[in-house]
């Protein structure tokens, strides 16, 4: 992907990477926008990754007293047919377990230059090339013009491929030392492992579903600090995001209408009561603040429905929204995230693209947070809008308190699982170099700071962490998704610095 200009997780105890990814949301199904009773929950809209597999091969004929066959294990049509079946079975298995919607098109074959020029055409997102043998010119022609290409070669998983030997010197480097394929890197080559193919598919799926994303901005789009002034424009340029704005005057009119809707008000009170009766929920603020948070959630649902969007953010949430909603946005955003939408505070587009990308990779809610200063291989992360269903399914224990800075409204203090591995993203203001690392939840303190708080332990040197901090807000999610992030960001033209491996 061409670059214009423009806050991590491992598996939870008792959960595997596959079980976490199995919670990925279904396509969007938005209802009408008028307030009529309880609006439908917003379901995320995700576009499947369309993959076109192509097998390149050449059947060589014996010739006397000369080299007549290349390296490789496909010499007969029977062996080719067996390989086609093998590829089909492997791709079907990968698509079932990858954790994101993948549409695998029927396998094509290339045995000539004419076929190479033709078989790369189509509306797919990814060309998955199987170069078993054949002319390097065929492979070059097949890859030409592709947006994304992944190359799979066999060593031990089946008949060895000729390109197990020559994928680097002939295809990637064109028989010289300099790189000859500007859109393809060593990260795009996989040997034997369909699990490695799945990593790349998750990364590409995430890029596809971050690009062109519509994020509704209550009170406008913004960015934190002087460094974040250009963040909305960078989000538009790099990720091609659509950022429609809803003014606070508009929101006020909607809330007045919602308060006049007896059915919606009754539904909000009943849902708040059901929520507060749940196991591991403790109310430490006014019930009215919680009920108003459910009303605000329903108004946000309708706004999202009108815009045919599944992502929303609130600007000036530290003050402007409170007299209008008669609560804070904190619990509302937490509820929307638990439903599968993406809902962020502060409208900070220096960090919001990282949350959309991480959610698309993992299929589970993410936590936008304020970092502190690292010390003794520990850092505290905090904010008032944490989701509870951070594994996509099970709600963590929560205390419903006031928003800290205002001591008003309803904000969740989510108690995250001790020992849980998390992925942390540190985006820079200029969208050029994101830093990341995995860590473990070491504690849920109760400091006089934003309500949802975690101490995160990490492995890298503390001074290294401090040196690499940039931007402001971080993005955190359950699981280890660092490899998918590295692959996805390369396609977006953003450098990834992994502190676990640096």
N, C-alpha and C positions, 0 to 999 in steps of 0.2 A: 504494500500500500504506500502510496506516495505521501510523504510528509509535507504539509503546507507549513504553517507556523502555529501555533496554538499557545488513606490510612490503611494477620496471615494465619492458616489453620492446618492441623494434622488430625488424625483420627481420634475421636473421643473414646474413652474406655467403654467397651461394649459395642462400639460402632466401627464399621469398616469404611474405607473410602467409598466403596460401592453403595453401602446403605445410606450414606450421607447424600450421594449424588442421586439416589433413586427418588428423592423428594422433589426433583426438578419440576417446575410448574407447567401446567397445560396452556394451550394457546388462549389468547384473550377472548373473552365473551362478555362484552359490556352491554348493559341494558340502557334504557332511556334515561335522559338527564333530569327529568322533572322530579321534584321531591314528592314522593308518594309513599308514605310509610317508611319502611326500612329499606334503603337502597341495597342493591346487590353488592357483595364484595367484589373488588377489582381483581381479576385474575391476570397474571403476567402474560403478555403476548410475546411469544418467542418464535423466530423463524428457523426452521430446520436447516442444518448444514447439508447441502447437496454435494455428493461425492461421485465423481466419475472415475472408476477404475479402468486402467488400460494395460493390457499385457503386450509387451514388445518382444518378439522372438523371430528367429530365422532358422528354418530347417536346412541344415548343411548336407551336401551330397559328397560322398567319398570320391576322392580323386587320387590316382596312383602317384606315388613317390613325391608327395608334397603335403604341406600342412593344409588340411581341408576343413577342419572344424575348430571353432573357438572354445575357450573355457566355457563350462556350463553343463547342465544335465538334461536339457530338452532337445532330443534328437529325432523323435518320431511324433506323429500326430497323436498316437495313443498317450504318450507322455505329456503332450500339450493339453489334451483333454483332461487328463488327471490333474494337471496344474490349474486349469480353469475351475474345476470342481473344488480344489483345495482353496483357491482364492475366494470363491463364493461362500464356502462354509466359514472361512476365517472372518470375512467381512460381515456376514450375518451375525456371528457371535459378538464381534466388536460393536456393532450397532446396537445390539440388545443391552450391552453392559457398559457402554461409554458414559452414561449418565446425562446425556443431552440428546435432543432429537437429531438423528442423522438419517438422511435419505440416500441410500446407496443405489445408484443407477446400474443397469445391466452392464456387465463387463464387455469392453470393446477390445479388439486386437489390432496390432500394427505389424505388418510383414513387408511393408514397402514404403517408399517415400510418399506416394500418393495417399496411402492410408494414414501416414503420420500427419500430414497436413490436414486431413479431414477429421480424424478421430479426436483431435483436441478441441474441436468446436462444440458449442452447446451452452446452455444456461447454468451449468454447474458452478459451484463455488470453488471446489478443490479438484485438481487432477491428481489422482493417486496412481502413480506410474510404477509398473512392474517390469523393469528392463532386464529380461532374462538373457537376451542376446540381441544381435542385430547391429546395424550401422549406427555409429554415433550421430550421423546426420539425421537419422530418423528420430532419435531421442531429442536432438536439438529442435527439430521442426515441431515435434509434439509439444514440447514445453513452451515454445514461442507464443507470446501473447497471453499466457495464463496469468491470472491474478495470484493464485496460490498453487504450488505444486509440492507434493510429498512423494519422495522416492523410496520404494521398498525393495530391498535386495535380500536374497536368501544365502545363508551360509549353512546352517544345520536344520532349518525348519522345513526343508524340502529339497528338491534338486538345486544344487548350487547355481547361482547366476553368474554369467560372464561379468556383469557390472559390479559384482562383489569385488572384482579386481580393478575395474577401470572407471567407476563412478566419479572418483576424484580427478585423476589425470586427464581423462577424455571429456567427460560431461561437465564437471564443475570448472576445470581449469583449461580446457581446450588445448591440451598438450603443451602448455607453458606454465610458468609459476604463478602468473597473475590470474585473478578470478575472472571467469568468463560468463558467469550467470548472475547478473545483478539482482534478480528477484529470488534466488535460491541460495541457501547457505548450508553449511554442514549440519545445522539443526534440522534441516528438512530431509535428511537421509536417515532411514531406519533399517537396521539389519535384524531380520528374523522376528522381532517382537511386536505382536499386535497390541500389547499394552502400551508400547511406545507410540504406535500409531494413534491410539486412543488419546494419549496426552496431547498430541498435536491437534487432533480433531476437537478436543475440548477448548484448546486455545483459540483455534480458528472460529469455532462456533461462538465463543465469547466476543471476539472482535466483530463478527458479523452482527451480533445482537447488542453491541455497544454503539456501533456506527448507526447514524440516522435515528438515534433514540430521541423521543419526545419527552421532555421533563417539564412539567407544569411548575411555574415559579410564582408562588404567592408573594406579592410584594416585590417582584422582580428578581432577575438573576444578579449574582454578585460574586465576590471573591474576598478572602480574608486579607486584611492589611494592604500595605502599599504594594507588596509583591503580587497580590492576587487581583489587582485592578483589571488586568487583561484576561482573567480566567474564563469568563463567559465567552469571549471572542475566540480564545484558544479552543474551548470545547466545541464551538461551532466549526472551526477550521480543521482541527485534527480529527474529531469524531463525527463531524457533520451533524451535531445535535441541534434539534429544534427546541427552543426555550420560550414557549408562549407564556405571557405574563397575565396574572389575575391580580387586580389592584385590591387594596384593603377596602376601598369603598364598595367594590363589587362583593367582596367577601362579607362585609357588614350587611348588605342587602340580602344576601343568601341566608345568613344566620337569622335575621329578622323573620324571613319567610319560614325557616325551619322551626323557630320557636312558636310560630302560629300553627304549625302542623301537629295537631293533637296525636295523630297516629305515630308520627316519627318520635315525638317526645315520649310517648308511652313506651315505644320500642327501646329507645335509648335507656330509659330507667330500668326496664326489665333486663336488658343486656348487661348494664352496669351491675345490677344485683347478681346476675348469674356469674359474672366475672369475679366479683368479690367473694362469692361462695366457693370458688374453686380452691382446691387443695394448694397449700403453699402460697397463698395470697394474703397479705396483711395490709389493712388500710390504716394509714397514719396521716391522712389529710381529710378534708371534708368529702362526704359522699356526693354533694352537689358538684364539686370539681370533677369527679369521675364521670358523673352523668353528662356534664357538659362536654367532656372529652369525647364521649360516644356521639353526641350531637355533631360536634365538629368533624368527627370521622365520617359521618354520613354525608355532610356537606362536601368534604373532600372527595368522597366516592363519586358524588354526582359531578363534581368538576372534572375528575378524571374521565368519567364516562362521556362527558361533552367533548372532551379533547381526544377521545379514543387513545388514551395514554394509560400507562401503568406506573409512572414515576412522578413524584411530586417533591417539592422542597419549599421551605418557609423562610423568607428573609425577615430580618428584624424580629426574630422570634423571642428575643430577650425583653421585648416590651410592647411593640406595636400590636401584636395579636391579642394580648391579654384583655384589654377593656372591650374588645369586640366579641371574643369567644367566651368571656367570663371564666376562663381557665387558661392553662398553658397548652402549647401544641405538643408537649413532650409525650404524654401517654397516647395521644391520638396517633402520632407518628409510629410509636411502638406497636400499636394495634394494627396499623396498616402493614407494617413490615411482617408481622406474624401471619397476616392473611396472604402474603405472597407478593404484595406490591413493593415498590421501593420508595421509601419516604425518608427524607433527610432534613435536618434542621440547618439553619444558617445560610442556605443557598450558596454554599462555597464551591464554586466550580473548579477550584484547584484540586479538590479531593473527590467530588461527586463522580467524575468518570471512573475513578479507581473502584468505587463501590459498585457501580453498574457492571464493570468488567469482572470483579471478583464474584459478584452474585451470578453472573452469566456462566462463569467457570464452574462454580460450586453448586448452584441451584438452591442455595440456602441463604437466609437473611444475613446481613452484614451490619457492623457496628461502627458508625462514624464517631470519632472520639478526639479529645484533647490529650496530647502527650505531656508528660512532665520532663524532668531531667534524669537521664539514666545514672545509676550508681550501683556498685556492687553486683553487676549483672542482673539488675532489676529495674523496671520502670513502671510507673502508675499511669494507667489510661482511664479517662473518665468522661462521661457525658450523661445527659438526662433523658436520652431517647432510645436506649438499648432495646432491641427486640427480646422477647423471651424464648421464642422457638429458634434458637440459634443453630440447632442441628436440622432445622426444617420440619420438625415433627413434635418434639417433646418440649413443654414449657418449663423453663427453669423457675425456681422459687423467686418471689418478688415482694418487695415492700413498696406500697404506693405512698409516696411522700409529696411534699411541695417541691416545686422547682427551686433549686438551692439559692440562686442569686436573688430572686424575687420573693422567696418564701411564700409562694402563691401557687395555686393550681394543683395539678396532679402530674407527678413524674415517677417513673418506675426505677427502683433500685434492684436491678436484676442480679441475682447471686449465681455467677457462672461457675461451672463445674471445675473444682480444683484438680489440677493435673491435665486438664484439657489442652491439647496442642492447638495453637492458633497461628494463622498467617497474618502478618502485619505489613501494611503498605505505607510508605512515607513518600507521597508525591511532592515534587518540587513545584514552585510557582510557575516556571516556564514550560512545564510539560515536556521536558527534554530528558530527564534522568530521575527515575523513580528508584527508591531504595526499599528493600524488604528483608524480612527475616521471619523465621518461625520461633515461637516461644511456648511456654506453658503457663497457664493460669496458676499463680502461686498464692493468691489470696483475694478476698472481697472486702477490703477495708471499709470503714465508715468515717472518712475524713470530712471536714467541712469544705467540700468541693462538690462538683457535679455528682448526681446521685448514683448512677451506675458506675462502679469503680472496680477495676481489677489491677492487681500487681502481676506483672508478666515477667517471668524469668527468661533469660536468653543466654545463648552459648558464646557469642562473640565477645571480644574484649570491650569493656565499658567505654574506654577512650575511643575505640573505633566507632561504636554506636554514636557517641556524642559528636564526633567529627563529621559523621555522615547525615546528621539531622538536617532537614531542609523543609521548605514550606511551613505549614503549621499543623492542620488537622491530619490525622491518620485514619486508615480504614483497617478494620480487624474482622476476621471471620474464623469460624471453627474449621479445622482441617489444615492440611499442608498442601497448598496449591502453588508453591513457588515455581515449579517447573512449567506448569501451564502459563503462569504469568510471564515468565521469561520468554516463552515462545510467542505468546500473544503480543507482547509489547514490541518485540522485534518487528512484527508485521505492521505495527502502528508507528514505527520510527521513533520509539522512546527507548532509551537505554535502561536496562534493569541491573541494579547492583544488589546482589544477594549477599547479605552480611554473613550468612551461614557458610558460604563458600569463598568469601573474599579473603 
